[in-house]
Amino acid sequence: MKEIVILSGKGGTGKTSLVGSLACLAENKILVDCDVDAADLHLLLDPQARSQNEFRSGVKAKVVSDRCSGCGVCVDLCQFEAISLSHVAQINSLRCEGCGVCAHFCPEQAIILEENYCGNWFISDTKYGPLVHAQLFAGEENSGKLVSFIKRQARELAEETGADLILIDGAPGIGCPVIASLASVDMVLAVTEPSQSGWHDLERVLDLAAHFRLQSFVCINKWDLYPEMAQTIEASCAQRGVEVLGRIPFDPIVVACQIQGIPVVCNEQSPAAAAIRQIWQDLRTR
């Protein structure tokens, strides 16, 4: 079973649009959306949830009102200003970090720590194959832990169904969810755009992949908007020993397909679709 993760150093490079098209082209695969903070692969794949499950991680403090004497010890001790006093202590769940100091020092034992319900994860069916995805609630942490969890679920599903490919849509950037999405993958396909910021952020992604000794490839989206920068990026990749698998031209049909909620490779007239098909043919032989 092979795992391929598609990354980008910044948002807006066309990473998820590319994943949607590869999902259409690949066979016998499991799809995973590891951008749990702002998932959007579902907009292209129109998943129908097979199962919805709660994701719980960390703890949050909770006041047992009938035990609280209103002494204010917890208010004084809380370094995050998450507790206020109005007859009894009240906890702001958005500010609570779950450190447990208030519960430990409460003289009435009126504060308990409860496992935090911070998001949902799903196994869904799409016309292109099963999709494992999740949504972390606003303001919640542990996105890396949730990414690791849904990747495990995807592997289990792949083993159950006999799938030989896991195709992963990673989060933008190089933060915790991206690092979690890189665990145990076989290769990285980095999507960039021909701009100074695109080049800079691509190098950060390639540095991260090199740190974990992962085989990396690059594709340049909308390369013809700035051909000189595209050449600069290719030269930079050549110095690193990273192969540029292809260039995707700017194509208004891509936007039209996004509005319709379909991958661009579904359109036979699209120049971008032709480039993506070639990239997939090259990628599958690596």
C-alpha positions in Angstrom: 0.0 0.0 0.0 1.4 3.4 -1.1 0.7 6.7 0.6 1.0 10.0 -1.3 0.5 13.3 0.4 -0.1 16.5 -1.6 1.2 19.6 0.2 1.7 23.3 -0.4 3.6 25.8 1.5 0.8 28.3 1.4 -2.9 28.4 0.8 -4.4 29.1 -2.6 -1.9 27.3 -4.8 -4.5 24.9 -6.1 -3.5 21.9 -3.9 -7.1 20.7 -3.1 -8.2 21.2 -6.7 -5.3 19.0 -7.7 -6.2 16.3 -5.1 -9.8 16.3 -6.4 -8.6 15.6 -9.9 -6.2 12.9 -8.7 -9.0 11.3 -6.8 -10.9 11.1 -10.0 -7.9 9.5 -11.9 -6.6 7.1 -9.3 -8.1 3.6 -8.8 -8.6 1.4 -5.7 -7.7 4.2 -3.2 -8.7 5.7 0.0 -8.9 9.5 0.2 -8.0 11.5 3.3 -8.5 15.2 3.9 -5.9 16.1 6.6 -6.7 19.9 6.6 -8.9 19.4 9.7 -8.9 23.1 10.6 -10.4 24.2 7.3 -11.4 21.2 5.3 -12.6 21.8 1.8 -12.0 18.7 -0.3 -15.7 17.8 0.4 -16.7 20.8 -1.8 -15.4 18.9 -4.9 -16.2 15.3 -3.9 -19.7 15.7 -2.5 -19.3 13.0 0.2 -22.2 11.2 1.8 -21.4 10.4 5.4 -21.3 6.7 6.2 -20.5 7.4 9.8 -20.0 10.4 12.0 -17.9 10.2 15.2 -16.9 12.5 18.0 -13.3 13.4 18.5 -12.2 14.0 22.0 -8.8 15.2 23.1 -7.4 16.9 26.1 -9.5 18.1 29.1 -11.5 21.2 30.1 -12.4 22.3 33.6 -16.0 22.2 34.7 -17.6 23.6 37.9 -19.9 21.4 40.0 -22.2 24.3 41.1 -23.7 22.7 44.2 -20.2 22.2 45.7 -18.8 25.6 44.9 -18.6 28.0 47.9 -17.6 31.0 45.7 -14.3 31.4 47.6 -12.4 32.7 44.5 -9.3 30.6 44.9 -9.6 29.3 41.4 -10.0 32.9 40.0 -6.7 33.9 41.6 -4.8 30.9 40.4 -5.9 30.8 36.8 -3.2 32.2 34.6 -5.4 32.2 31.5 -8.2 34.4 33.0 -10.7 31.7 32.2 -12.6 31.8 35.4 -14.9 34.5 36.7 -17.0 34.6 39.9 -20.7 35.2 40.2 -22.0 33.5 43.3 -20.2 30.4 42.0 -17.2 30.0 39.7 -17.9 30.1 36.0 -15.4 28.8 33.4 -14.9 30.2 29.9 -14.3 27.1 27.8 -12.6 29.0 25.0 -10.0 30.3 27.4 -9.5 27.2 29.5 -6.3 25.4 28.7 -7.1 22.3 30.7 -4.0 22.7 32.9 -5.9 21.4 36.0 -4.5 23.9 38.5 -8.0 25.1 39.5 -9.2 21.5 40.1 -6.1 20.5 42.1 -6.3 23.5 44.5 -10.1 23.9 44.9 -10.8 23.5 48.6 -14.3 22.2 47.9 -13.3 19.9 45.1 -15.9 21.7 43.1 -14.0 21.7 39.8 -13.5 18.5 37.7 -11.7 17.9 34.5 -13.7 16.4 31.6 -12.5 15.0 28.3 -12.8 17.7 25.7 -15.2 17.2 22.7 -13.4 19.2 20.1 -14.5 18.0 16.7 -16.0 15.3 14.5 -14.5 12.8 12.1 -16.3 11.0 9.2 -16.0 8.1 6.9 -17.9 9.1 3.8 -18.6 7.7 0.3 -17.9 9.7 -2.8 -18.3 8.7 -6.5 -14.5 8.6 -6.6 -14.0 6.4 -3.5 -14.1 6.4 0.3 -13.1 9.6 2.0 -11.9 9.9 5.6 -12.2 13.5 6.8 -12.7 15.6 10.0 -13.6 19.0 11.2 -12.0 20.5 14.3 -14.2 23.0 16.1 -13.2 26.7 16.0 -10.6 27.7 18.5 -9.7 24.1 19.4 -6.2 22.6 19.5 -4.8 19.2 18.8 -5.2 19.4 15.0 -2.0 17.2 14.7 -3.5 14.6 16.9 -6.7 14.5 14.9 -4.7 14.2 11.6 -2.8 11.2 13.0 -6.1 9.7 14.1 -7.9 9.9 10.8 -4.8 8.6 9.0 -4.9 5.5 11.2 -8.6 5.2 10.3 -7.7 5.5 6.6 -5.1 2.7 6.9 -7.5 0.4 8.7 -10.1 1.1 6.0 -7.6 0.5 3.2 -6.7 -2.9 4.8 -10.3 -3.8 5.1 -11.1 -2.9 1.5 -7.9 -4.1 -0.1 -7.0 -0.6 -1.4 -3.5 -0.2 -2.6 -3.3 3.7 -2.4 -4.0 6.3 0.2 -4.2 9.8 -1.3 -3.8 12.6 1.3 -4.8 16.2 1.0 -2.5 17.9 3.5 -2.9 21.2 5.2 -1.1 24.3 3.9 2.1 25.5 5.6 4.6 23.4 7.6 2.9 23.3 11.0 1.8 20.5 13.3 -1.0 19.1 11.1 1.4 19.0 8.1 4.1 17.2 10.1 1.4 14.7 11.3 0.3 14.1 7.7 3.9 13.2 6.7 4.1 10.3 9.1 4.7 7.0 7.2 4.0 8.4 3.7 5.9 7.2 0.7 6.2 10.4 -1.3 5.3 14.1 -1.3 3.9 16.1 -4.2 4.3 19.8 -3.5 2.2 22.2 -5.4 3.4 25.7 -5.9 2.7 28.8 -7.9 5.1 31.1 -9.9 5.5 33.9 -7.3 8.1 34.9 -4.8 6.0 33.8 -1.9 5.1 30.6 -3.7 8.8 29.8 -4.2 9.7 30.7 -0.6 7.0 28.5 0.9 7.8 25.7 -1.5 11.4 25.6 -0.2 10.1 25.3 3.4 7.9 22.3 2.4 10.9 20.7 0.6 13.1 21.3 3.6 10.5 19.6 5.8 10.2 16.6 3.5 14.0 16.4 3.3 14.2 16.4 7.1 12.0 13.3 7.2 13.9 11.8 4.2 10.8 11.6 2.0 10.9 11.4 -1.7 9.5 14.7 -3.1 8.2 15.9 -6.4 6.9 19.3 -7.5 4.3 20.7 -9.8 3.9 24.3 -10.7 0.3 25.6 -11.0 -0.5 28.5 -13.4 3.1 28.5 -14.5 2.3 30.6 -17.6 1.3 33.7 -15.5 5.0 34.2 -14.7 7.2 31.9 -16.8 10.4 33.5 -15.6 9.6 32.6 -12.0 8.6 29.1 -13.0 12.0 28.6 -14.6 13.6 29.9 -11.4 11.7 27.5 -9.3 12.6 24.6 -11.6 16.3 25.6 -11.4 16.0 25.7 -7.6 14.4 22.2 -7.6 17.1 20.9 -9.9 19.8 22.1 -7.4 18.0 20.1 -4.7 17.7 17.0 -6.8 13.9 17.3 -6.7 12.0 16.5 -9.9 9.4 18.8 -11.3 6.7 16.5 -12.6 4.8 19.0 -14.6 3.4 22.5 -15.2 -0.3 23.3 -15.0 -1.4 26.2 -17.2 -3.8 28.9 -16.1 -7.2 27.8 -17.2 -10.6 29.5 -16.6 -12.3 26.1 -16.9 -10.8 25.2 -13.5 -12.9 27.9 -11.8 -16.0 26.9 -13.8 -15.6 23.3 -12.6 -15.1 24.5 -9.0 -18.4 26.4 -9.2 -20.1 23.2 -10.4 -18.4 21.2 -7.6 -16.6 18.8 -9.9 -12.8 18.0 -10.5 -11.5 19.8 -13.6 -10.3 16.4 -15.1 -14.0 15.7 -15.7 -13.8 18.4 -18.5 -12.2 16.9 -21.6 -11.5 20.4 -23.1 -9.5 21.7 -20.3 -5.7 22.3 -20.9 -5.2 22.2 -17.1 -6.9 18.8 -17.0 -4.6 17.5 -19.7 -1.5 18.6 -17.7 -2.9 17.0 -14.5 -3.5 13.7 -16.3 0.1 13.7 -17.4 1.3 14.5 -13.9 -0.7 11.6 -12.5 0.8 9.2 -15.2 4.3 10.3 -14.2 3.6 10.1 -10.5 2.1 6.6 -10.5 5.3 5.2 -12.1 7.5 6.6 -9.4 
